[in-house]
């Protein structure tokens, strides 16, 4: 194996481990450790966000507020993690599922995700989170207003 290939493999392994750490910290409520996985300017994007729900959360402070909102509303464990190899070793593309519950309603929260995560020096710089907002809304009570209010910081 060439030094270049070893370097590529090392970067890929680090990026994938960062993603695994993200899942572990998120599911166990380790907020400070989760935020530390991001660069200072780190961005979390939600392309399928319903109206009124943030399409993007940027910067460590806002990321922390968002994570706390998630953990106040859901308990989850992540399963079926599968990585897709990319030509850019610092880019993670992953498919996964969550099994969980909405805390206020007791309803199941079983979600399917596709995550596209850019890393830089082992930190997440951009995380594009593809998930079905309807699944979350139904778990919280039924409508997208329930989802929006659950993540409102008012």
N, CA, C and O atoms as a GROMACS GRO file, in nm:
protein
  616
    1UNK      N    1   0.084  -0.117   0.000
    1UNK     CA    2   0.000   0.000   0.000
    1UNK      C    3   0.089   0.124   0.000
    1UNK      O    4   0.186   0.131   0.076
    2UNK      N    5   0.057   0.220  -0.085
    2UNK     CA    6   0.138   0.341  -0.094
    2UNK      C    7   0.108   0.434   0.023
    2UNK      O    8   0.006   0.422   0.091
    3UNK      N    9   0.201   0.528   0.044
    3UNK     CA   10   0.180   0.628   0.150
    3UNK      C   11   0.056   0.711   0.122
    3UNK      O   12  -0.017   0.749   0.215
    4UNK      N   13   0.032   0.741  -0.007
    4UNK     CA   14  -0.087   0.818  -0.043
    4UNK      C   15  -0.213   0.742  -0.006
    4UNK      O   16  -0.306   0.800   0.050
    5UNK      N   17  -0.216   0.613  -0.036
    5UNK     CA   18  -0.334   0.533  -0.003
    5UNK      C   19  -0.352   0.522   0.148
    5UNK      O   20  -0.464   0.527   0.198
    6UNK      N   21  -0.240   0.507   0.220
    6UNK     CA   22  -0.250   0.501   0.367
    6UNK      C   23  -0.305   0.631   0.422
    6UNK      O   24  -0.387   0.630   0.515
    7UNK      N   25  -0.260   0.743   0.365
    7UNK     CA   26  -0.311   0.874   0.408
    7UNK      C   27  -0.459   0.888   0.380
    7UNK      O   28  -0.534   0.938   0.465
    8UNK      N   29  -0.502   0.845   0.262
    8UNK     CA   30  -0.644   0.849   0.225
    8UNK      C   31  -0.726   0.763   0.319
    8UNK      O   32  -0.830   0.805   0.368
    9UNK      N   33  -0.678   0.642   0.344
    9UNK     CA   34  -0.750   0.551   0.434
    9UNK      C   35  -0.759   0.608   0.576
    9UNK      O   36  -0.860   0.592   0.643
   10UNK      N   37  -0.653   0.674   0.619
   10UNK     CA   38  -0.650   0.733   0.753
   10UNK      C   39  -0.752   0.847   0.764
   10UNK      O   40  -0.823   0.858   0.864
   11UNK      N   41  -0.757   0.931   0.662
   11UNK     CA   42  -0.854   1.042   0.662
   11UNK      C   43  -0.996   0.987   0.660
   11UNK      O   44  -1.082   1.035   0.734
   12UNK      N   45  -1.021   0.887   0.576
   12UNK     CA   46  -1.155   0.826   0.567
   12UNK      C   47  -1.195   0.764   0.702
   12UNK      O   48  -1.307   0.783   0.749
   13UNK      N   49  -1.103   0.691   0.763
   13UNK     CA   50  -1.132   0.627   0.892
   13UNK      C   51  -1.163   0.733   0.998
   13UNK      O   52  -1.254   0.714   1.079
   14UNK      N   53  -1.088   0.842   0.998
   14UNK     CA   54  -1.112   0.949   1.096
   14UNK      C   55  -1.248   1.014   1.073
   14UNK      O   56  -1.321   1.042   1.168
   15UNK      N   57  -1.282   1.039   0.947
   15UNK     CA   58  -1.411   1.101   0.915
   15UNK      C   59  -1.526   1.010   0.958
   15UNK      O   60  -1.625   1.056   1.015
   16UNK      N   61  -1.514   0.882   0.929
   16UNK     CA   62  -1.620   0.788   0.967
   16UNK      C   63  -1.629   0.774   1.119
   16UNK      O   64  -1.739   0.759   1.173
   17UNK      N   65  -1.516   0.779   1.188
   17UNK     CA   66  -1.520   0.771   1.334
   17UNK      C   67  -1.585   0.896   1.393
   17UNK      O   68  -1.660   0.887   1.490
   18UNK      N   69  -1.558   1.011   1.334
   18UNK     CA   70  -1.624   1.133   1.379
   18UNK      C   71  -1.775   1.118   1.366
   18UNK      O   72  -1.849   1.160   1.455
   19UNK      N   73  -1.821   1.059   1.256
   19UNK     CA   74  -1.965   1.038   1.238
   19UNK      C   75  -2.019   0.941   1.343
   19UNK      O   76  -2.125   0.964   1.400
   20UNK      N   77  -1.947   0.833   1.367
   20UNK     CA   78  -1.991   0.739   1.471
   20UNK      C   79  -2.000   0.808   1.608
   20UNK      O   80  -2.093   0.786   1.685
   21UNK      N   81  -1.900   0.892   1.636
   21UNK     CA   82  -1.900   0.966   1.763
   21UNK      C   83  -2.022   1.058   1.771
   21UNK      O   84  -2.083   1.072   1.876
   22UNK      N   85  -2.055   1.121   1.659
   22UNK     CA   86  -2.174   1.207   1.654
   22UNK      C   87  -2.298   1.128   1.696
   22UNK      O   88  -2.376   1.175   1.778
   23UNK      N   89  -2.315   1.010   1.640
   23UNK     CA   90  -2.432   0.927   1.674
   23UNK      C   91  -2.431   0.888   1.821
   23UNK      O   92  -2.534   0.894   1.888
   24UNK      N   93  -2.315   0.850   1.870
   24UNK     CA   94  -2.303   0.809   2.011
   24UNK      C   95  -2.334   0.925   2.105
   24UNK      O   96  -2.411   0.909   2.200
   25UNK      N   97  -2.276   1.041   2.079
   25UNK     CA   98  -2.298   1.157   2.165
   25UNK      C   99  -2.443   1.204   2.158
   25UNK      O  100  -2.502   1.241   2.260
   26UNK      N  101  -2.501   1.202   2.039
   26UNK     CA  102  -2.640   1.245   2.022
   26UNK      C  103  -2.735   1.153   2.098
   26UNK      O  104  -2.826   1.199   2.166
   27UNK      N  105  -2.715   1.023   2.084
   27UNK     CA  106  -2.807   0.929   2.148
   27UNK      C  107  -2.789   0.921   2.300
   27UNK      O  108  -2.879   0.877   2.370
   28UNK      N  109  -2.674   0.964   2.350
   28UNK     CA  110  -2.651   0.957   2.495
   28UNK      C  111  -2.659   1.094   2.563
   28UNK      O  112  -2.634   1.104   2.683
   29UNK      N  113  -2.694   1.198   2.487
   29UNK     CA  114  -2.712   1.330   2.547
   29UNK      C  115  -2.584   1.397   2.592
   29UNK      O  116  -2.587   1.481   2.682
   30UNK      N  117  -2.474   1.362   2.532
   30UNK     CA  118  -2.345   1.423   2.568
   30UNK      C  119  -2.326   1.549   2.483
   30UNK      O  120  -2.256   1.547   2.382
   31UNK      N  121  -2.388   1.658   2.526
   31UNK     CA  122  -2.397   1.780   2.448
   31UNK      C  123  -2.263   1.844   2.417
   31UNK      O  124  -2.233   1.874   2.301
   32UNK      N  125  -2.182   1.865   2.518
   32UNK     CA  126  -2.054   1.933   2.498
   32UNK      C  127  -1.964   1.854   2.403
   32UNK      O  128  -1.899   1.911   2.316
   33UNK      N  129  -1.962   1.724   2.420
   33UNK     CA  130  -1.880   1.640   2.332
   33UNK      C  131  -1.934   1.644   2.189
   33UNK      O  132  -1.856   1.645   2.093
   34UNK      N  133  -2.066   1.646   2.175
   34UNK     CA  134  -2.126   1.651   2.041
   34UNK      C  135  -2.088   1.781   1.970
   34UNK      O  136  -2.045   1.778   1.855
   35UNK      N  137  -2.102   1.894   2.038
   35UNK     CA  138  -2.069   2.023   1.977
   35UNK      C  139  -1.921   2.030   1.942
   35UNK      O  140  -1.884   2.090   1.841
   36UNK      N  141  -1.837   1.969   2.024
   36UNK     CA  142  -1.693   1.971   1.996
   36UNK      C  143  -1.655   1.893   1.870
   36UNK      O  144  -1.543   1.906   1.821
   37UNK      N  145  -1.746   1.813   1.818
   37UNK     CA  146  -1.718   1.743   1.692
   37UNK      C  147  -1.724   1.837   1.572
   37UNK      O  148  -1.678   1.801   1.464
   38UNK      N  149  -1.778   1.957   1.590
   38UNK     CA  150  -1.794   2.053   1.481
   38UNK      C  151  -1.683   2.156   1.483
   38UNK      O  152  -1.625   2.187   1.588
   39UNK      N  153  -1.652   2.211   1.364
   39UNK     CA  154  -1.564   2.327   1.357
   39UNK      C  155  -1.639   2.446   1.418
   39UNK      O  156  -1.760   2.439   1.439
   40UNK      N  157  -1.568   2.553   1.446
   40UNK     CA  158  -1.632   2.672   1.504
   40UNK      C  159  -1.747   2.722   1.418
   40UNK      O  160  -1.849   2.766   1.471
   41UNK      N  161  -1.731   2.716   1.286
   41UNK     CA  162  -1.833   2.765   1.193
   41UNK      C  163  -1.921   2.652   1.141
   41UNK      O  164  -1.990   2.670   1.041
   42UNK      N  165  -1.920   2.538   1.207
   42UNK     CA  166  -1.993   2.421   1.159
   42UNK      C  167  -2.139   2.450   1.129
   42UNK      O  168  -2.204   2.530   1.197
   43UNK      N  169  -2.190   2.382   1.026
   43UNK     CA  170  -2.326   2.404   0.979
   43UNK      C  171  -2.399   2.270   0.974
   43UNK      O  172  -2.345   2.169   0.929
   44UNK      N  173  -2.523   2.272   1.022
   44UNK     CA  174  -2.613   2.157   1.014
   44UNK      C  175  -2.730   2.202   0.927
   44UNK      O  176  -2.799   2.299   0.960
   45UNK      N  177  -2.754   2.130   0.816
   45UNK     CA  178  -2.858   2.169   0.722
   45UNK      C  179  -2.967   2.063   0.715
   45UNK      O  180  -2.940   1.943   0.727
   46UNK      N  181  -3.090   2.110   0.695
   46UNK     CA  182  -3.208   2.023   0.684
   46UNK      C  183  -3.281   2.055   0.554
   46UNK      O  184  -3.372   2.138   0.555
   47UNK      N  185  -3.245   1.991   0.444
   47UNK     CA  186  -3.306   2.024   0.315
   47UNK      C  187  -3.457   2.002   0.310
   47UNK      O  188  -3.526   2.068   0.232
   48UNK      N  189  -3.509   1.911   0.391
   48UNK     CA  190  -3.653   1.882   0.388
   48UNK      C  191  -3.727   1.942   0.507
   48UNK      O  192  -3.834   1.894   0.544
   49UNK      N  193  -3.671   2.044   0.566
   49UNK     CA  194  -3.734   2.106   0.683
   49UNK      C  195  -3.871   2.163   0.645
   49UNK      O  196  -3.885   2.228   0.542
   50UNK      N  197  -3.972   2.138   0.729
   50UNK     CA  198  -4.103   2.198   0.701
   50UNK      C  199  -4.100   2.349   0.727
   50UNK      O  200  -4.011   2.400   0.794
   51UNK      N  201  -4.199   2.418   0.673
   51UNK     CA  202  -4.209   2.562   0.693
   51UNK      C  203  -4.208   2.593   0.842
   51UNK      O  204  -4.280   2.532   0.921
   52UNK      N  205  -4.124   2.689   0.880
   52UNK     CA  206  -4.114   2.729   1.019
   52UNK      C  207  -4.004   2.659   1.096
   52UNK      O  208  -3.963   2.706   1.202
   53UNK      N  209  -3.954   2.548   1.044
   53UNK     CA  210  -3.845   2.473   1.106
   53UNK      C  211  -3.715   2.525   1.046
   53UNK      O  212  -3.711   2.554   0.927
   54UNK      N  213  -3.609   2.538   1.125
   54UNK     CA  214  -3.485   2.592   1.067
   54UNK      C  215  -3.430   2.502   0.956
   54UNK      O  216  -3.418   2.381   0.973
   55UNK      N  217  -3.395   2.564   0.844
   55UNK     CA  218  -3.333   2.490   0.734
   55UNK      C  219  -3.183   2.475   0.759
   55UNK      O  220  -3.117   2.392   0.697
   56UNK      N  221  -3.131   2.557   0.849
   56UNK     CA  222  -2.988   2.554   0.878
   56UNK      C  223  -2.963   2.602   1.020
   56UNK      O  224  -3.030   2.694   1.069
   57UNK      N  225  -2.867   2.538   1.085
   57UNK     CA  226  -2.820   2.581   1.216
   57UNK      C  227  -2.669   2.594   1.204
   57UNK      O  228  -2.601   2.500   1.161
   58UNK      N  229  -2.615   2.711   1.240
   58UNK     CA  230  -2.472   2.736   1.220
   58UNK      C  231  -2.408   2.788   1.348
   58UNK      O  232  -2.468   2.864   1.423
   59UNK      N  233  -2.284   2.748   1.369
   59UNK     CA  234  -2.209   2.792   1.485
   59UNK      C  235  -2.235   2.705   1.607
   59UNK      O  236  -2.346   2.655   1.626
   60UNK      N  237  -2.134   2.689   1.688
   60UNK     CA  238  -2.142   2.595   1.800
   60UNK      C  239  -2.254   2.628   1.899
   60UNK      O  240  -2.320   2.536   1.948
   61UNK      N  241  -2.276   2.755   1.929
   61UNK     CA  242  -2.379   2.790   2.027
   61UNK      C  243  -2.517   2.750   1.976
   61UNK      O  244  -2.595   2.690   2.050
   62UNK      N  245  -2.548   2.782   1.851
   62UNK     CA  246  -2.679   2.746   1.795
   62UNK      C  247  -2.692   2.595   1.778
   62UNK      O  248  -2.801   2.540   1.794
   63UNK      N  249  -2.583   2.529   1.746
   63UNK     CA  250  -2.587   2.382   1.736
   63UNK      C  251  -2.621   2.321   1.872
   63UNK      O  252  -2.698   2.225   1.880
   64UNK      N  253  -2.564   2.375   1.977
   64UNK     CA  254  -2.592   2.325   2.112
   64UNK      C  255  -2.739   2.343   2.148
   64UNK      O  256  -2.801   2.252   2.204
   65UNK      N  257  -2.795   2.459   2.117
   65UNK     CA  258  -2.937   2.484   2.144
   65UNK      C  259  -3.023   2.385   2.068
   65UNK      O  260  -3.120   2.331   2.122
   66UNK      N  261  -2.988   2.360   1.942
   66UNK     CA  262  -3.065   2.266   1.860
   66UNK      C  263  -3.058   2.125   1.919
   66UNK      O  264  -3.159   2.056   1.928
   67UNK      N  265  -2.939   2.082   1.957
   67UNK     CA  266  -2.925   1.947   2.014
   67UNK      C  267  -3.007   1.933   2.141
   67UNK      O  268  -3.070   1.830   2.163
   68UNK      N  269  -3.006   2.034   2.224
   68UNK     CA  270  -3.084   2.026   2.347
   68UNK      C  271  -3.233   2.014   2.315
   68UNK      O  272  -3.305   1.941   2.383
   69UNK      N  273  -3.280   2.084   2.211
   69UNK     CA  274  -3.420   2.072   2.170
   69UNK      C  275  -3.450   1.929   2.126
   69UNK      O  276  -3.554   1.873   2.161
   70UNK      N  277  -3.358   1.871   2.050
   70UNK     CA  278  -3.378   1.733   2.005
   70UNK      C  279  -3.387   1.639   2.125
   70UNK      O  280  -3.478   1.557   2.134
   71UNK      N  281  -3.293   1.652   2.217
   71UNK     CA  282  -3.288   1.559   2.330
   71UNK      C  283  -3.402   1.581   2.429
   71UNK      O  284  -3.437   1.490   2.504
   72UNK      N  285  -3.461   1.700   2.431
   72UNK     CA  286  -3.578   1.725   2.516
   72UNK      C  287  -3.704   1.662   2.458
   72UNK      O  288  -3.803   1.644   2.529
   73UNK      N  289  -3.700   1.628   2.329
   73UNK     CA  290  -3.818   1.576   2.262
   73UNK      C  291  -3.811   1.428   2.226
   73UNK      O  292  -3.914   1.362   2.214
   74UNK      N  293  -3.690   1.376   2.208
   74UNK     CA  294  -3.676   1.238   2.161
   74UNK      C  295  -3.567   1.164   2.238
   74UNK      O  296  -3.470   1.224   2.284
   75UNK      N  297  -3.586   1.034   2.253
   75UNK     CA  298  -3.481   0.941   2.295
   75UNK      C  299  -3.466   0.844   2.180
   75UNK      O  300  -3.563   0.783   2.135
   76UNK      N  301  -3.344   0.829   2.134
   76UNK     CA  302  -3.321   0.742   2.018
   76UNK      C  303  -3.196   0.659   2.036
   76UNK      O  304  -3.106   0.692   2.113
   77UNK      N  305  -3.193   0.550   1.962
   77UNK     CA  306  -3.069   0.477   1.939
   77UNK      C  307  -3.060   0.460   1.788
   77UNK      O  308  -3.161   0.447   1.719
   78UNK      N  309  -2.939   0.461   1.739
   78UNK     CA  310  -2.916   0.454   1.596
   78UNK      C  311  -2.877   0.312   1.556
   78UNK      O  312  -2.801   0.245   1.627
   79UNK      N  313  -2.929   0.268   1.444
   79UNK     CA  314  -2.906   0.132   1.397
   79UNK      C  315  -2.876   0.132   1.247
   79UNK      O  316  -2.892   0.233   1.178
   80UNK      N  317  -2.834   0.017   1.201
   80UNK     CA  318  -2.819  -0.009   1.057
   80UNK      C  319  -2.730   0.093   0.986
   80UNK      O  320  -2.759   0.132   0.873
   81UNK      N  321  -2.622   0.134   1.051
   81UNK     CA  322  -2.530   0.231   0.992
   81UNK      C  323  -2.456   0.167   0.876
   81UNK      O  324  -2.399   0.058   0.888
   82UNK      N  325  -2.458   0.237   0.763
   82UNK     CA  326  -2.386   0.190   0.645
   82UNK      C  327  -2.320   0.310   0.578
   82UNK      O  328  -2.386   0.408   0.545
   83UNK      N  329  -2.189   0.300   0.557
   83UNK     CA  330  -2.115   0.406   0.490
   83UNK      C  331  -2.104   0.376   0.341
   83UNK      O  332  -2.095   0.260   0.300
   84UNK      N  333  -2.105   0.482   0.260
   84UNK     CA  334  -2.081   0.471   0.117
   84UNK      C  335  -1.947   0.537   0.088
   84UNK      O  336  -1.926   0.653   0.121
   85UNK      N  337  -1.858   0.463   0.027
   85UNK     CA  338  -1.725   0.516  -0.002
   85UNK      C  339  -1.734   0.626  -0.106
   85UNK      O  340  -1.810   0.618  -0.202
   86UNK      N  341  -1.655   0.730  -0.085
   86UNK     CA  342  -1.650   0.844  -0.176
   86UNK      C  343  -1.508   0.863  -0.225
   86UNK      O  344  -1.413   0.808  -0.170
   87UNK      N  345  -1.494   0.943  -0.330
   87UNK     CA  346  -1.360   0.973  -0.380
   87UNK      C  347  -1.288   1.072  -0.288
   87UNK      O  348  -1.165   1.078  -0.288
   88UNK      N  349  -1.363   1.148  -0.212
   88UNK     CA  350  -1.307   1.241  -0.115
   88UNK      C  351  -1.311   1.173   0.022
   88UNK      O  352  -1.419   1.154   0.078
   89UNK      N  353  -1.197   1.137   0.077
   89UNK     CA  354  -1.198   1.062   0.204
   89UNK      C  355  -1.249   1.142   0.324
   89UNK      O  356  -1.284   1.083   0.426
   90UNK      N  357  -1.254   1.274   0.312
   90UNK     CA  358  -1.304   1.355   0.424
   90UNK      C  359  -1.456   1.373   0.418
   90UNK      O  360  -1.515   1.434   0.508
   91UNK      N  361  -1.519   1.320   0.314
   91UNK     CA  362  -1.664   1.326   0.297
   91UNK      C  363  -1.727   1.194   0.339
   91UNK      O  364  -1.688   1.087   0.291
   92UNK      N  365  -1.824   1.202   0.428
   92UNK     CA  366  -1.895   1.083   0.475
   92UNK      C  367  -2.036   1.086   0.417
   92UNK      O  368  -2.107   1.186   0.428
   93UNK      N  369  -2.075   0.977   0.355
   93UNK     CA  370  -2.214   0.957   0.316
   93UNK      C  371  -2.259   0.831   0.386
   93UNK      O  372  -2.202   0.724   0.369
   94UNK      N  373  -2.364   0.847   0.466
   94UNK     CA  374  -2.410   0.735   0.550
   94UNK      C  375  -2.561   0.721   0.542
   94UNK      O  376  -2.635   0.819   0.531
   95UNK      N  377  -2.605   0.596   0.549
   95UNK     CA  378  -2.746   0.563   0.567
   95UNK      C  379  -2.758   0.502   0.705
   95UNK      O  380  -2.671   0.427   0.749
   96UNK      N  381  -2.868   0.535   0.774
   96UNK     CA  382  -2.890   0.480   0.906
   96UNK      C  383  -3.035   0.494   0.945
   96UNK      O  384  -3.113   0.561   0.877
   97UNK      N  385  -3.070   0.431   1.054
   97UNK     CA  386  -3.205   0.440   1.108
   97UNK      C  387  -3.196   0.475   1.255
   97UNK      O  388  -3.094   0.454   1.321
   98UNK      N  389  -3.306   0.529   1.305
   98UNK     CA  390  -3.317   0.548   1.449
   98UNK      C  391  -3.442   0.477   1.497
   98UNK      O  392  -3.543   0.469   1.428
   99UNK      N  393  -3.431   0.426   1.618
   99UNK     CA  394  -3.544   0.368   1.688
   99UNK      C  395  -3.558   0.446   1.816
   99UNK      O  396  -3.462   0.457   1.894
  100UNK      N  397  -3.676   0.501   1.839
  100UNK     CA  398  -3.689   0.581   1.959
  100UNK      C  399  -3.832   0.615   1.990
  100UNK      O  400  -3.927   0.554   1.941
  101UNK      N  401  -3.844   0.717   2.075
  101UNK     CA  402  -3.975   0.757   2.124
  101UNK      C  403  -3.977   0.909   2.140
  101UNK      O  404  -3.876   0.970   2.176
  102UNK      N  405  -4.092   0.969   2.113
  102UNK     CA  406  -4.115   1.110   2.145
  102UNK      C  407  -4.152   1.116   2.293
  102UNK      O  408  -4.249   1.052   2.335
  103UNK      N  409  -4.079   1.191   2.370
  103UNK     CA  410  -4.095   1.189   2.515
  103UNK      C  411  -4.232   1.241   2.561
  103UNK      O  412  -4.289   1.185   2.655
  104UNK      N  413  -4.284   1.343   2.499
  104UNK     CA  414  -4.410   1.402   2.544
  104UNK      C  415  -4.530   1.313   2.513
  104UNK      O  416  -4.625   1.305   2.591
  105UNK      N  417  -4.526   1.245   2.398
  105UNK     CA  418  -4.643   1.166   2.356
  105UNK      C  419  -4.629   1.017   2.381
  105UNK      O  420  -4.728   0.945   2.389
  106UNK      N  421  -4.505   0.970   2.394
  106UNK     CA  422  -4.480   0.826   2.406
  106UNK      C  423  -4.492   0.753   2.273
  106UNK      O  424  -4.482   0.631   2.268
  107UNK      N  425  -4.512   0.829   2.167
  107UNK     CA  426  -4.525   0.767   2.034
  107UNK      C  427  -4.388   0.727   1.981
  107UNK      O  428  -4.286   0.788   2.015
  108UNK      N  429  -4.385   0.624   1.897
  108UNK     CA  430  -4.258   0.582   1.840
  108UNK      C  431  -4.201   0.686   1.744
  108UNK      O  432  -4.273   0.755   1.672
  109UNK      N  433  -4.070   0.694   1.746
  109UNK     CA  434  -3.998   0.779   1.652
  109UNK      C  435  -3.896   0.689   1.584
  109UNK      O  436  -3.784   0.671   1.633
  110UNK      N  437  -3.934   0.635   1.471
  110UNK     CA  438  -3.848   0.545   1.395
  110UNK      C  439  -3.821   0.611   1.261
  110UNK      O  440  -3.908   0.616   1.174
  111UNK      N  441  -3.702   0.662   1.246
  111UNK     CA  442  -3.665   0.747   1.134
  111UNK      C  443  -3.560   0.679   1.047
  111UNK      O  444  -3.481   0.598   1.095
  112UNK      N  445  -3.559   0.714   0.920
  112UNK     CA  446  -3.454   0.674   0.827
  112UNK      C  447  -3.380   0.800   0.785
  112UNK      O  448  -3.442   0.901   0.752
  113UNK      N  449  -3.248   0.794   0.786
  113UNK     CA  450  -3.166   0.910   0.753
  113UNK      C  451  -3.069   0.877   0.640
  113UNK      O  452  -3.025   0.763   0.623
  114UNK      N  453  -3.038   0.980   0.564
  114UNK     CA  454  -2.919   0.981   0.479
  114UNK      C  455  -2.842   1.106   0.520
  114UNK      O  456  -2.898   1.216   0.522
  115UNK      N  457  -2.717   1.088   0.553
  115UNK     CA  458  -2.634   1.199   0.601
  115UNK      C  459  -2.517   1.220   0.507
  115UNK      O  460  -2.449   1.126   0.467
  116UNK      N  461  -2.496   1.346   0.472
  116UNK     CA  462  -2.381   1.386   0.391
  116UNK      C  463  -2.301   1.482   0.478
  116UNK      O  464  -2.347   1.592   0.510
  117UNK      N  465  -2.181   1.439   0.514
  117UNK     CA  466  -2.104   1.512   0.616
  117UNK      C  467  -1.965   1.544   0.563
  117UNK      O  468  -1.888   1.454   0.525
  118UNK      N  469  -1.934   1.673   0.561
  118UNK     CA  470  -1.800   1.718   0.523
  118UNK      C  471  -1.718   1.738   0.650
  118UNK      O  472  -1.764   1.802   0.745
  119UNK      N  473  -1.598   1.683   0.651
  119UNK     CA  474  -1.510   1.700   0.767
  119UNK      C  475  -1.384   1.773   0.724
  119UNK      O  476  -1.343   1.771   0.608
  120UNK      N  477  -1.325   1.837   0.822
  120UNK     CA  478  -1.197   1.907   0.800
  120UNK      C  479  -1.115   1.886   0.926
  120UNK      O  480  -1.155   1.925   1.035
  121UNK      N  481  -1.000   1.824   0.910
  121UNK     CA  482  -0.912   1.797   1.023
  121UNK      C  483  -0.985   1.722   1.135
  121UNK      O  484  -0.965   1.751   1.253
  122UNK      N  485  -1.070   1.627   1.096
  122UNK     CA  486  -1.140   1.543   1.192
  122UNK      C  487  -1.262   1.606   1.257
  122UNK      O  488  -1.323   1.545   1.346
  123UNK      N  489  -1.300   1.725   1.214
  123UNK     CA  490  -1.417   1.794   1.268
  123UNK      C  491  -1.522   1.809   1.158
  123UNK      O  492  -1.489   1.814   1.040
  124UNK      N  493  -1.648   1.816   1.197
  124UNK     CA  494  -1.757   1.834   1.102
  124UNK      C  495  -1.767   1.981   1.066
  124UNK      O  496  -1.785   2.067   1.152
  125UNK      N  497  -1.755   2.010   0.936
  125UNK     CA  498  -1.770   2.148   0.891
  125UNK      C  499  -1.908   2.173   0.831
  125UNK      O  500  -1.962   2.283   0.839
  126UNK      N  501  -1.964   2.070   0.770
  126UNK     CA  502  -2.099   2.081   0.711
  126UNK      C  503  -2.166   1.946   0.720
  126UNK      O  504  -2.110   1.844   0.680
  127UNK      N  505  -2.288   1.946   0.771
  127UNK     CA  506  -2.365   1.823   0.789
  127UNK      C  507  -2.501   1.846   0.724
  127UNK      O  508  -2.579   1.929   0.771
  128UNK      N  509  -2.529   1.772   0.618
  128UNK     CA  510  -2.659   1.780   0.551
  128UNK      C  511  -2.738   1.657   0.594
  128UNK      O  512  -2.700   1.544   0.564
  129UNK      N  513  -2.848   1.682   0.665
  129UNK     CA  514  -2.925   1.577   0.730
  129UNK      C  515  -3.057   1.557   0.656
  129UNK      O  516  -3.149   1.639   0.666
  130UNK      N  517  -3.066   1.447   0.582
  130UNK     CA  518  -3.187   1.414   0.508
  130UNK      C  519  -3.271   1.319   0.592
  130UNK      O  520  -3.228   1.207   0.619
  131UNK      N  521  -3.388   1.363   0.634
  131UNK     CA  522  -3.479   1.284   0.716
  131UNK      C  523  -3.621   1.326   0.682
  131UNK      O  524  -3.642   1.430   0.619
  132UNK      N  525  -3.716   1.246   0.724
  132UNK     CA  526  -3.856   1.270   0.692
  132UNK      C  527  -3.922   1.347   0.807
  132UNK      O  528  -3.946   1.290   0.913
  133UNK      N  529  -3.952   1.476   0.788
  133UNK     CA  530  -4.012   1.553   0.896
  133UNK      C  531  -4.150   1.502   0.937
  133UNK      O  532  -4.192   1.523   1.051
  134UNK      N  533  -4.221   1.436   0.846
  134UNK     CA  534  -4.353   1.385   0.881
  134UNK      C  535  -4.345   1.278   0.990
  134UNK      O  536  -4.433   1.270   1.076
  135UNK      N  537  -4.241   1.197   0.986
  135UNK     CA  538  -4.223   1.095   1.090
  135UNK      C  539  -4.207   1.162   1.227
  135UNK      O  540  -4.266   1.120   1.326
  136UNK      N  541  -4.126   1.268   1.231
  136UNK     CA  542  -4.106   1.341   1.357
  136UNK      C  543  -4.235   1.410   1.401
  136UNK      O  544  -4.270   1.406   1.519
  137UNK      N  545  -4.305   1.472   1.308
  137UNK     CA  546  -4.429   1.542   1.341
  137UNK      C  547  -4.533   1.446   1.398
  137UNK      O  548  -4.600   1.477   1.496
  138UNK      N  549  -4.547   1.330   1.336
  138UNK     CA  550  -4.643   1.231   1.385
  138UNK      C  551  -4.606   1.182   1.525
  138UNK      O  552  -4.694   1.161   1.609
  139UNK      N  553  -4.478   1.164   1.549
  139UNK     CA  554  -4.434   1.120   1.682
  139UNK      C  555  -4.466   1.225   1.788
  139UNK      O  556  -4.496   1.192   1.903
  140UNK      N  557  -4.457   1.352   1.749
  140UNK     CA  558  -4.480   1.461   1.844
  140UNK      C  559  -4.627   1.496   1.863
  140UNK      O  560  -4.661   1.573   1.953
  141UNK      N  561  -4.714   1.443   1.780
  141UNK     CA  562  -4.855   1.472   1.800
  141UNK      C  563  -4.935   1.477   1.673
  141UNK      O  564  -5.058   1.474   1.677
  142UNK      N  565  -4.870   1.485   1.560
  142UNK     CA  566  -4.945   1.472   1.436
  142UNK      C  567  -4.919   1.573   1.328
  142UNK      O  568  -4.929   1.537   1.211
  143UNK      N  569  -4.885   1.696   1.359
  143UNK     CA  570  -4.871   1.795   1.253
  143UNK      C  571  -4.736   1.862   1.253
  143UNK      O  572  -4.660   1.853   1.349
  144UNK      N  573  -4.707   1.931   1.143
  144UNK     CA  574  -4.578   2.000   1.134
  144UNK      C  575  -4.570   2.113   1.236
  144UNK      O  576  -4.459   2.152   1.275
  145UNK      N  577  -4.684   2.168   1.280
  145UNK     CA  578  -4.680   2.270   1.385
  145UNK      C  579  -4.622   2.213   1.514
  145UNK      O  580  -4.552   2.283   1.587
  146UNK      N  581  -4.651   2.086   1.541
  146UNK     CA  582  -4.594   2.021   1.660
  146UNK      C  583  -4.442   2.013   1.650
  146UNK      O  584  -4.371   2.034   1.748
  147UNK      N  585  -4.394   1.981   1.531
  147UNK     CA  586  -4.250   1.972   1.507
  147UNK      C  587  -4.185   2.109   1.521
  147UNK      O  588  -4.083   2.123   1.587
  148UNK      N  589  -4.245   2.209   1.459
  148UNK     CA  590  -4.189   2.344   1.464
  148UNK      C  591  -4.187   2.395   1.608
  148UNK      O  592  -4.086   2.450   1.652
  149UNK      N  593  -4.296   2.377   1.682
  149UNK     CA  594  -4.298   2.427   1.820
  149UNK      C  595  -4.201   2.351   1.910
  149UNK      O  596  -4.147   2.409   2.005
  150UNK      N  597  -4.177   2.225   1.882
  150UNK     CA  598  -4.083   2.147   1.963
  150UNK      C  599  -3.940   2.200   1.950
  150UNK      O  600  -3.860   2.186   2.043
  151UNK      N  601  -3.909   2.260   1.836
  151UNK     CA  602  -3.773   2.308   1.813
  151UNK      C  603  -3.766   2.461   1.815
  151UNK      O  604  -3.664   2.518   1.777
  152UNK      N  605  -3.872   2.525   1.858
  152UNK     CA  606  -3.875   2.669   1.870
  152UNK      C  607  -3.796   2.707   1.994
  152UNK      O  608  -3.808   2.642   2.098
  153UNK      N  609  -3.718   2.810   1.983
  153UNK     CA  610  -3.636   2.854   2.096
  153UNK      C  611  -3.695   2.977   2.164
  153UNK      O  612  -3.623   3.054   2.228
  154UNK      N  613  -3.824   2.994   2.149
  154UNK     CA  614  -3.890   3.111   2.209
  154UNK      C  615  -3.912   3.091   2.357
  154UNK      O  616  -3.967   3.179   2.424
   0.00000   0.00000   0.00000
